[in-house]
Amino acid sequence: MKLGFARVPAQGYRKPAFFYGWYIVGTGFFSHVACAFSLSSTLSVFLKPLSEDLGVSRGIFSLLRTGELLITAIMSPVVGPLLDRYSGRWLMAIGALASGAGFILLGQAQEFWQFLLLRWLLVTIGVAFMGYMVVHVAISRWFIRKRGRAIAIANLGQGLAKVSIPLLAASLFVWLGWRQTWTVFGILTLLLVVVPAIVFMRRSPEDMGLHPDGAQGPSSALPSGREMKLSAAQRQALAADVPWSQAELLRTRAFWLIVITFGIANVGVAGLNLHIFAYVTDIGYSALAAATVMSIIAFTQLGSILFWGFISERVDIRKAVMMKFLVQALGLLLAITTTRLGPIYVGFFLYGIGLGGVQVLQEVIWANYFGRISLGKVRGLGLLFTHAFAAVGPPFFGFLFDLTKGYFASFFLFATALVVSAFLILLVRPPQKQSLGNFFMGF
């Protein structure tokens, strides 16, 4: 496989016993932990006290998360090409410095507009430079055969953080207050990301005279059918790893179908993540029970990540994505059609299993269908649209709550969107460069 960014391997190079790509995975793991401090699931713990302390409604407060998602969407097409051209080393280090400083300053905010600007201008932009797009693109360049498991292992960082951070945040809130809790998160961000990124991050295996997966040569990166069962989309990506321009991407059915499939699902994920804590307390349960629900979602998400990673390497990626969406929908419907705590736990347990496949399967399908050469550009442009979808979620849930005085309507619509996405993904086919006329004929 000849890649546009490949360099001539160093003369006399010997394959090391430990493939360097796993250092990239490890750095990504720590970055995912730090990025979890900014997620909706973490902010959800602070929704009630912050909205009350800063004097805003839940709907207005939800606009904070909408702005963050829109900023991330706008930043993605900027960061993606930079990632194609350079390694993620300095992008991640600068991003961690910005977001870490932003978290520390959040504790000093006295007005909602101050809190909002700090989140938007420092935390959000910082996370865009060090976050999951940078991590996943880097990993996808270092792995082909083991791409699913490598991305899954890095995502264990976020899964582990989602299990522990809601309880940690709730505990720190009691001991230190919400202001000092953000300071702690800022210090941890600096420690977890800055040094590992500078020391370990590299752009591609070819830059170090290596080959993806630690293979002996380019041809050995292509496994036989007996060695590894690959989907048709992944075989196509391996056989034709070609550069893409933004105009060419916008003329492919595959690009738009993947964007729409994950985009409409992201509306609900972003909304539920921010409002789930409030939902459980609103139906009569304690803050501890609400934190437990969030931890159950996070724990099952964590426990299923590797499962989805291995599944993505062995079955048609579209069928894996369909299964993920259907499991999510089943769990969510079970959870919202009862007020008994036991079934709620079971429902969100299933929802968490499906959620565990979101980032793994999404990254694998993009890399398998569009290859490695322009993956930063591909993901940056894709995230522009999928994050724009997600930005609708928090205020949609918040204002619909203000209107109906409950969350059932928004949660049910989310479950419906998951079912639609499950069948929409089956329409995706391996992309080919084509003219604008051929694009419309494909529909």
C-alpha positions as CSV (number, residue, x, y, z in Angstrom):
1,M,0.0,0.0,0.0
2,K,1.5,3.3,-1.1
3,L,0.4,6.2,0.9
4,G,0.7,9.9,0.0
5,F,2.6,10.7,3.3
6,A,4.9,7.6,3.2
7,R,8.7,8.1,3.6
8,V,11.5,5.7,2.7
9,P,12.1,3.3,5.5
10,A,15.3,3.7,7.4
11,Q,18.1,1.5,6.1
12,G,19.0,-1.5,8.2
13,Y,15.8,-1.1,10.2
14,R,14.8,-4.0,12.4
15,K,11.2,-4.5,13.5
16,P,11.0,-3.9,17.3
17,A,9.4,-6.4,19.6
18,F,6.8,-3.8,20.6
19,F,5.0,-1.9,17.9
20,Y,5.2,1.8,18.4
21,G,1.6,2.3,17.4
22,W,0.6,1.1,20.9
23,Y,2.2,4.2,22.4
24,I,-0.1,6.2,20.2
25,V,-3.0,4.2,21.6
26,G,-1.8,4.8,25.2
27,T,-1.5,8.6,24.6
28,G,-5.0,8.5,23.1
29,F,-6.3,6.7,26.2
30,F,-5.1,9.5,28.5
31,S,-6.5,12.2,26.2
32,H,-9.9,10.5,26.3
33,V,-9.8,10.6,30.1
34,A,-9.1,14.3,30.1
35,C,-11.6,15.1,27.4
36,A,-14.3,13.4,29.5
37,F,-14.1,16.4,31.9
38,S,-15.9,18.5,29.3
39,L,-18.6,16.0,28.3
40,S,-22.3,16.5,28.7
41,S,-22.3,13.5,31.1
42,T,-20.0,15.4,33.4
43,L,-21.7,18.8,33.0
44,S,-25.0,17.0,33.8
45,V,-23.9,16.6,37.4
46,F,-23.6,20.4,37.7
47,L,-26.8,21.3,35.7
48,K,-29.1,21.9,38.7
49,P,-26.6,23.7,41.1
50,L,-25.0,25.8,38.3
51,S,-28.3,26.9,36.7
52,E,-29.6,27.8,40.2
53,D,-26.4,29.6,41.3
54,L,-26.0,31.5,38.0
55,G,-29.7,32.2,37.7
56,V,-30.6,30.6,34.3
57,S,-33.2,28.1,33.2
58,R,-32.4,24.6,32.0
59,G,-33.2,25.6,28.5
60,I,-30.9,28.6,28.5
61,F,-28.2,26.5,30.3
62,S,-28.5,23.9,27.6
63,L,-27.4,26.5,25.0
64,L,-24.0,26.3,26.6
65,R,-23.6,22.8,25.2
66,T,-25.1,23.7,21.9
67,G,-22.4,26.4,21.5
68,E,-19.7,24.0,22.4
69,L,-20.9,21.5,19.8
70,L,-21.1,24.2,17.1
71,I,-17.7,25.5,17.9
72,T,-16.3,21.9,17.7
73,A,-18.1,21.5,14.3
74,I,-16.5,24.7,13.0
75,M,-13.1,23.8,14.3
76,S,-13.1,20.2,12.8
77,P,-12.5,21.1,9.2
78,V,-9.6,23.4,10.4
79,V,-8.0,20.8,12.6
80,G,-8.5,17.8,10.2
81,P,-6.1,19.1,7.4
82,L,-3.6,20.2,10.0
83,L,-3.6,16.6,11.3
84,D,-3.1,15.3,7.7
85,R,0.0,17.5,7.4
86,Y,1.5,17.3,10.8
87,S,1.4,14.9,13.8
88,G,-1.0,15.4,16.7
89,R,1.9,16.1,19.0
90,W,1.7,19.9,19.3
91,L,-2.0,20.0,18.5
92,M,-2.7,17.9,21.5
93,A,-0.2,19.7,23.8
94,I,-1.6,23.1,22.9
95,G,-5.2,21.9,23.3
96,A,-4.5,20.5,26.7
97,L,-2.9,23.7,27.9
98,A,-5.9,25.7,26.7
99,S,-8.6,23.4,28.1
100,G,-6.7,22.9,31.4
101,A,-6.5,26.7,31.9
102,G,-10.1,27.0,31.0
103,F,-11.2,24.5,33.6
104,I,-9.2,26.2,36.3
105,L,-10.7,29.6,35.4
106,L,-14.3,28.2,35.4
107,G,-14.1,28.2,39.2
108,Q,-13.7,32.0,39.2
109,A,-16.8,32.7,37.1
110,Q,-19.4,34.9,38.8
111,E,-21.9,35.2,36.0
112,F,-23.3,32.8,33.5
113,W,-21.9,34.7,30.5
114,Q,-18.4,34.4,32.0
115,F,-18.8,30.6,32.5
116,L,-20.1,30.3,29.0
117,L,-17.2,32.3,27.4
118,L,-14.6,30.3,29.3
119,R,-16.1,27.0,28.2
120,W,-16.5,28.2,24.6
121,L,-13.2,30.0,24.0
122,L,-10.7,27.9,26.1
123,V,-12.2,24.5,27.0
124,T,-14.0,23.7,23.8
125,I,-11.3,24.9,21.4
126,G,-8.7,23.1,23.5
127,V,-10.6,19.8,23.4
128,A,-11.0,20.2,19.6
129,F,-7.2,20.2,19.3
130,M,-6.6,17.3,21.7
131,G,-9.8,15.4,21.4
132,Y,-11.1,12.2,19.9
133,M,-10.8,13.2,16.2
134,V,-7.1,13.8,16.6
135,V,-6.7,10.6,18.6
136,H,-8.8,8.4,16.2
137,V,-7.2,9.7,13.0
138,A,-3.8,9.0,14.4
139,I,-4.7,5.5,15.5
140,S,-6.4,4.7,12.2
141,R,-3.1,5.6,10.4
142,W,-1.1,3.3,12.6
143,F,-3.5,0.3,12.3
144,I,-5.4,-1.5,9.6
145,R,-6.0,-5.1,10.6
146,K,-6.2,-4.2,14.3
147,R,-7.9,-0.9,13.8
148,G,-11.1,-1.8,15.6
149,R,-9.4,-3.1,18.8
150,A,-6.8,-0.2,18.8
151,I,-9.5,2.4,18.7
152,A,-11.5,0.5,21.3
153,I,-8.6,0.3,23.7
154,A,-8.1,4.1,23.4
155,N,-11.8,4.6,24.0
156,L,-11.5,2.7,27.2
157,G,-10.1,5.9,28.6
158,Q,-13.3,7.7,28.0
159,G,-15.4,4.8,29.2
160,L,-13.4,4.5,32.4
161,A,-13.7,8.3,32.9
162,K,-17.5,8.1,32.4
163,V,-17.8,5.4,35.0
164,S,-15.9,7.3,37.6
165,I,-16.2,11.0,36.9
166,P,-19.9,11.5,37.7
167,L,-19.4,10.0,41.2
168,L,-16.0,11.8,41.5
169,A,-17.7,15.1,40.5
170,A,-20.6,14.6,42.9
171,S,-18.2,13.8,45.7
172,L,-15.9,16.8,45.0
173,F,-18.9,19.0,44.7
174,V,-19.9,18.0,48.3
175,W,-16.3,18.4,49.6
176,L,-15.0,21.3,47.7
177,G,-17.9,23.0,45.9
178,W,-18.4,23.2,42.1
179,R,-15.8,25.9,41.7
180,Q,-12.9,24.0,43.1
181,T,-14.1,20.8,41.3
182,W,-13.4,22.5,38.0
183,T,-9.9,23.5,39.2
184,V,-9.1,19.8,40.0
185,F,-10.3,18.9,36.5
186,G,-8.0,21.5,35.0
187,I,-4.9,20.3,36.8
188,L,-5.6,16.7,35.8
189,T,-6.0,17.7,32.2
190,L,-2.5,19.2,32.1
191,L,-0.9,16.2,33.8
192,L,-2.6,13.6,31.6
193,V,-2.1,15.0,28.1
194,V,0.7,17.6,27.7
195,V,3.8,15.5,28.4
196,P,2.6,12.2,26.8
197,A,1.6,14.0,23.6
198,I,4.9,15.7,23.2
199,V,6.9,12.6,24.0
200,F,5.0,9.9,22.1
201,M,2.7,11.3,19.3
202,R,3.9,10.7,15.7
203,R,1.9,11.2,12.5
204,S,2.2,7.9,10.8
205,P,4.2,4.6,10.9
206,E,5.8,5.5,7.5
207,D,7.4,8.5,9.1
208,M,9.4,6.1,11.4
209,G,10.2,3.6,8.7
210,L,7.4,1.3,10.0
211,H,4.2,-0.2,8.5
212,P,0.7,-0.3,9.9
213,D,0.0,-2.9,12.6
214,G,3.8,-3.5,12.9
215,A,3.8,-5.6,9.6
216,Q,7.1,-6.6,8.0
217,G,6.1,-4.8,4.7
218,P,3.2,-3.1,2.9
219,S,1.8,-6.3,1.5
220,S,1.6,-8.0,4.9
221,A,-0.8,-5.4,6.1
222,L,-3.4,-7.1,3.9
223,P,-4.5,-10.2,5.8
224,S,-5.8,-13.3,4.1
225,G,-9.4,-14.3,4.4
226,R,-8.4,-17.1,6.8
227,E,-6.4,-14.7,9.0
228,M,-9.0,-11.9,9.3
229,K,-12.5,-11.6,8.1
230,L,-13.0,-8.1,6.7
231,S,-16.1,-6.3,5.5
232,A,-16.4,-5.4,1.8
233,A,-15.9,-1.7,2.8
234,Q,-12.7,-2.4,4.6
235,R,-11.3,-4.5,1.7
236,Q,-12.1,-1.7,-0.7
237,A,-10.3,0.9,1.6
238,L,-7.3,-1.4,1.8
239,A,-7.1,-2.0,-1.9
240,A,-7.7,1.7,-3.0
241,D,-6.3,4.1,-0.4
242,V,-6.6,7.3,-2.3
243,P,-6.6,11.0,-1.5
244,W,-9.8,12.9,-1.3
245,S,-10.5,16.6,-1.8
246,Q,-13.4,18.3,0.1
247,A,-15.3,18.7,-3.2
248,E,-15.0,15.0,-4.0
249,L,-16.1,14.0,-0.5
250,L,-19.2,16.1,-0.8
251,R,-20.1,14.3,-4.1
252,T,-20.2,10.8,-2.5
253,R,-23.4,9.1,-1.3
254,A,-21.3,7.3,1.4
255,F,-20.2,10.6,3.0
256,W,-23.7,11.9,3.3
257,L,-25.3,8.7,4.4
258,I,-22.8,8.2,7.2
259,V,-23.1,11.9,8.3
260,I,-27.0,11.7,8.4
261,T,-27.0,8.3,10.1
262,F,-24.8,9.3,13.0
263,G,-26.0,12.9,12.9
264,I,-29.6,12.2,13.8
265,A,-28.5,9.8,16.5
266,N,-26.1,12.4,17.9
267,V,-29.0,14.8,18.5
268,G,-30.4,12.4,21.1
269,V,-27.0,11.3,22.6
270,A,-26.0,14.9,23.2
271,G,-29.4,15.8,24.7
272,L,-29.7,12.7,26.9
273,N,-26.2,13.0,28.2
274,L,-26.9,16.5,29.5
275,H,-30.4,15.8,30.9
276,I,-30.2,12.2,32.2
277,F,-29.1,13.3,35.7
278,A,-32.0,15.7,36.0
279,Y,-34.5,13.2,34.5
280,V,-33.8,10.6,37.2
281,T,-34.1,13.1,40.0
282,D,-37.3,14.6,38.5
283,I,-39.1,11.2,38.7
284,G,-38.4,11.1,42.4
285,Y,-35.0,9.5,43.0
286,S,-32.0,10.9,44.8
287,A,-28.9,12.5,43.3
288,L,-27.0,9.3,44.3
289,A,-29.5,7.2,42.3
290,A,-29.1,9.5,39.3
291,A,-25.3,9.3,39.5
292,T,-25.6,5.5,39.7
293,V,-27.7,5.5,36.5
294,M,-25.0,7.5,34.8
295,S,-22.3,5.2,36.1
296,I,-24.3,2.2,34.9
297,I,-24.4,3.7,31.4
298,A,-20.7,4.5,31.6
299,F,-19.8,1.1,33.0
300,T,-21.7,-0.9,30.3
301,Q,-20.3,1.4,27.7
302,L,-16.8,0.7,29.0
303,G,-17.4,-3.0,29.2
304,S,-18.7,-3.3,25.7
305,I,-16.1,-1.1,23.9
306,L,-13.6,-4.0,23.2
307,F,-16.6,-6.2,22.1
308,W,-17.5,-3.6,19.4
309,G,-13.9,-3.3,18.4
310,F,-13.5,-7.0,17.7
311,I,-17.0,-7.1,16.0
312,S,-15.9,-4.3,13.7
313,E,-13.0,-6.4,12.4
314,R,-15.1,-9.5,11.8
315,V,-18.4,-8.6,10.3
316,D,-19.7,-6.1,7.8
317,I,-19.3,-2.8,9.5
318,R,-22.8,-1.6,8.5
319,K,-24.4,-4.6,10.2
320,A,-22.4,-3.9,13.4
321,V,-23.6,-0.3,13.4
322,M,-27.2,-1.4,12.9
323,M,-27.0,-3.8,15.8
324,K,-25.5,-1.0,18.0
325,F,-28.4,1.3,17.2
326,L,-31.0,-1.3,17.9
327,V,-29.6,-2.3,21.3
328,Q,-29.5,1.4,22.2
329,A,-33.1,1.9,21.2
330,L,-34.3,-1.2,23.0
331,G,-32.6,-0.2,26.3
332,L,-33.9,3.4,26.1
333,L,-37.5,2.4,25.5
334,L,-37.4,0.0,28.4
335,A,-35.9,2.7,30.7
336,I,-38.5,5.4,29.9
337,T,-41.6,3.3,30.0
338,T,-41.4,2.7,33.7
339,T,-40.7,4.6,36.9
340,R,-39.4,1.6,38.8
341,L,-35.7,1.9,39.5
342,G,-34.9,-1.8,38.7
343,P,-36.2,-1.7,35.1
344,I,-34.6,1.8,34.7
345,Y,-31.3,0.3,35.6
346,V,-31.8,-2.6,33.2
347,G,-32.8,-0.3,30.4
348,F,-29.9,2.0,30.7
349,F,-27.6,-1.0,31.1
350,L,-28.7,-2.1,27.5
351,Y,-28.5,1.5,26.3
352,G,-24.9,1.7,27.6
353,I,-23.9,-1.5,25.7
354,G,-25.1,0.1,22.5
355,L,-23.5,3.4,23.3
356,G,-20.2,1.6,23.7
357,G,-20.0,1.1,20.0
358,V,-20.6,4.8,19.0
359,Q,-17.1,6.1,18.6
360,V,-15.4,2.8,17.7
361,L,-17.8,1.8,14.9
362,Q,-18.1,5.4,13.6
363,E,-14.3,5.8,13.3
364,V,-13.9,2.4,11.8
365,I,-16.5,2.9,9.1
366,W,-15.0,6.3,8.1
367,A,-11.4,4.9,7.9
368,N,-12.5,1.7,6.1
369,Y,-14.5,3.5,3.5
370,F,-12.2,6.5,2.8
371,G,-8.7,5.2,3.7
372,R,-5.8,6.8,5.6
373,I,-4.3,9.4,3.3
374,S,-6.9,12.2,3.7
375,L,-8.5,10.8,6.9
376,G,-8.0,14.1,8.9
377,K,-9.8,16.0,6.1
378,V,-12.6,13.4,5.9
379,R,-13.2,13.3,9.6
380,G,-13.0,17.1,10.0
381,L,-15.6,17.6,7.3
382,G,-17.8,14.8,8.6
383,L,-17.6,16.2,12.2
384,L,-18.7,19.6,10.9
385,F,-22.1,18.1,10.1
386,T,-22.5,15.5,12.8
387,H,-21.6,18.0,15.5
388,A,-24.1,20.5,14.0
389,F,-26.7,17.8,14.4
390,A,-25.6,17.1,18.0
391,A,-25.8,20.8,18.8
392,V,-29.5,20.6,18.4
393,G,-29.9,18.0,21.1
394,P,-29.3,19.8,24.5
395,P,-31.6,22.8,23.8
396,F,-34.2,20.5,22.2
397,F,-34.4,18.4,25.3
398,G,-34.2,21.5,27.5
399,F,-36.8,23.6,25.8
400,L,-39.1,20.6,25.3
401,F,-38.8,20.0,29.0
402,D,-39.8,23.6,29.7
403,L,-42.8,23.1,27.4
404,T,-44.0,19.7,28.6
405,K,-42.6,19.7,32.1
406,G,-41.1,16.3,31.4
407,Y,-38.5,14.4,29.3
408,F,-40.7,11.5,28.0
409,A,-41.3,13.1,24.6
410,S,-37.7,13.9,23.8
411,F,-36.5,10.5,25.0
412,F,-39.1,8.7,22.9
413,L,-38.1,10.7,19.8
414,F,-34.5,9.8,20.5
415,A,-35.4,6.1,20.5
416,T,-37.2,6.5,17.2
417,A,-34.2,8.2,15.7
418,L,-32.0,5.3,16.7
419,V,-34.3,2.8,14.9
420,V,-34.2,5.0,11.8
421,S,-30.4,5.2,11.9
422,A,-30.2,1.4,12.3
423,F,-31.7,0.8,8.9
424,L,-30.3,3.9,7.2
425,I,-26.7,2.7,7.7
426,L,-27.5,-0.3,5.5
427,L,-27.7,1.9,2.5
428,V,-24.0,2.9,2.6
429,R,-21.8,1.6,-0.2
430,P,-18.0,1.9,-0.7
431,P,-17.4,5.4,-2.2
432,Q,-15.9,6.0,-5.6
433,K,-14.7,9.3,-7.0
434,Q,-17.4,10.5,-9.4
435,S,-18.8,13.5,-11.2
436,L,-21.6,15.7,-9.8
437,G,-24.0,14.2,-12.3
438,N,-23.2,10.7,-11.2
439,F,-23.7,11.7,-7.6
440,F,-27.3,12.7,-8.2
441,M,-27.9,9.7,-10.4
442,G,-26.8,7.5,-7.5
443,F,-29.9,8.8,-5.5
